[in-house]
Amino acid sequence: NPITMDFLSKDNLCGQNLLRITSRGSAIIAELLRLSGNIPEVFLGADKINDPEQRKYLSVLFDFQYLQEPDQFEKKINDDVNLLDLDQEFQENHREILVRFYQLFESIWKYQADVAKYTEDVIGGFYIQHSLDNIFQEVEGKQLLCEAVYLFGVMLLLMEERIPGHVREKILIAMYRLNGES
């Protein structure tokens, strides 16, 4: 048996890295659930807005159509002093939540990249004493590897259910504009 130590021992880099990945996956899901319960109404669409203060921001909030003609959208805002003030107010009032959502989206992307990299490293021999076969022979290894993939699936399902596509589009474009990318 090539595995001479406990898969989850502190000295087992292969097990510890997989444990770290799955722990991070659980933390990402917790943040996704927290944030999905705090989506500002303006991102949900005109028919979901109860607060008139949020309704006023609809004119400075865009979906992916913005990316086709960003100059046109920006010109519309820059040519109207009221829209310009409203845009600045929106960015000031929503900066923190936009950053948190962006970090969530980025974390999910990084999570899947890390799971893929971990798997590539195992297959490529980075963890000298381990292969996918012997990880799957270990109870903890099998559980954690399956859990890592499962958590990614849960993230995607929760994202789709709790933060619908049109909401994600508006958040990403608002963040894009907030960072001065336009």
N, C-alpha and C positions, 0 to 999 in steps of 0.2 A: 504494500500500500504506500504510494508516494506521499500521502499526507501523514506526517508524523506528529502534527500538533493540532489542537482544537481549531476548527475553522474560524471561530470568533475570538481567539486569544489575541491579546494586545500585540503580540509579535507576528501575527499573521496579516501581512499587508493586504493580501487578496481579500480576506474576510472583512477586515476593518474598512477597506475602501467601499466594499459593497454595503456594509452596514451604514456607513456615512451617507452613501447615495440614497438608500431607502429612508433614512431618517430625514434627510433633506426633502425627499418627496412628500413625506407626511406633513412637514412644516409648510411646504408650498400649498398643499391642499387646505390646510388650516387658514392660511392667508387668503386663498381664493374664496373660501366660505365667508371670511370676515368682510372682504371687500365687496363681494357680490351682494351683501346685505346693505351696503352703503353707497350704491351707485347714485350719483346726483340725478334727480328727475329729468333734467334737461337732456341727458344722454339717452333716456328711454324713449323719447319721442313726444311730440306735441300732445297726443291724446293721453299721456300718462302724467302730465304735469299738473299738480295741484297748487303749487306755490307760484304766484304771479312773478315773484322775483326771479325764478328760474326760467320762466317763459321768455323773458326779454333776451336771453342769451341764444335763442334758436337761430337768430340771424347771423351769428358769428361762429356757428358750429357746423362742421361739414363732414361728409362721409368720403369714401374713396374717389368720388367724382372730382374732388378737389385736386387730386394728383394729375388729372388730365389737363387742367388749365389753372395751375396755382396762381399765375400772374393775374389772371382775370378775377379770381376770388379776392386776392390781396388788394387789387386796384379798387374793387367795390368798397372794401373796408376803408382803405386809405383816403378815398375821395369823399368820405362822409365822416365829419368830425364826431357825430354821435355814435356811429358804428365803431370808430377808432377808440373812443372812450370806453364803450361797452366791451370791446375786445380786450382792452387792457384790464378792465375790471374783472372780466371773466377769468383771464389768465391769473390774476392775483388771487382771486377767490378759490380757484380750482387747482392751483399749482401742486399742492401737497398730494391731493388725491390722484391727480394725473400721474405724478411721479410714482406713487405706490402701485397703480395699475400697470404702468410700463414695467416696473421692476418685477411684478408678478408675471407678465407675459414673457419677459426676458428669462426669468427663472425657469419657467416651463420649457422654453426652448433649450436652455442650458442643461436642464435635467435630462431631456431626451438625448442630447449630445453626449453627456457624461455616461449614461447607460450604454450607448452605442460604443463609446471609447473604451469603457470597462470591458465590454464583450470582445472588442477587437484586441485589447491588451491580453486578455486570457487566451484567445485563439492564437495570437502572435507569439506567445511564450514569455511575455513580460513577467508574469508570476511563475517562476521556474518550476515550482512544485505543483502547479495547478493547471488543469485543462477543464473545459466545459464538462467533460464526462465525469471527472472525479468531483467537481463541484456539485453536480447533480446526484452524486452518490452520498454526499453529506446532507444530513437532514437540514441543518442550518443554511447550507449553501443553496440547496434546492429551494427552500422557502424564500430566502432573500432574493435570489435571482428572479423567481416568479413574481415576488412582491414588487420588485423594481419595475417590471414591465406592467404589472397590474396597476400600480400607482399612476403611471403615465396615462393609462387608459382612463382611470378615474378622473385625472386632471382634465383630459379632453372632454369627457362626458359632462363633468360639472361645468366646465367653461361654456360649452354649448347650451346647457340648460339654464345656467344662472347669469351668464353674461352673453346674451345673444350676439350674433354677427354684426348687426347694425350698430349695437352699442360699442363693440370692440373697434369697429371702423372709426366711429366718432372720437373715441378715446385716443386711438393711435394718431389720427390727424390732428387733434388738439395738442397732443404731445409733440408731434412733428413741428407744428407751428410755434409752440411754446419754446422749443429749442432753436428757433430761428432758422429752420431748415428751408423755409419757403422763400 
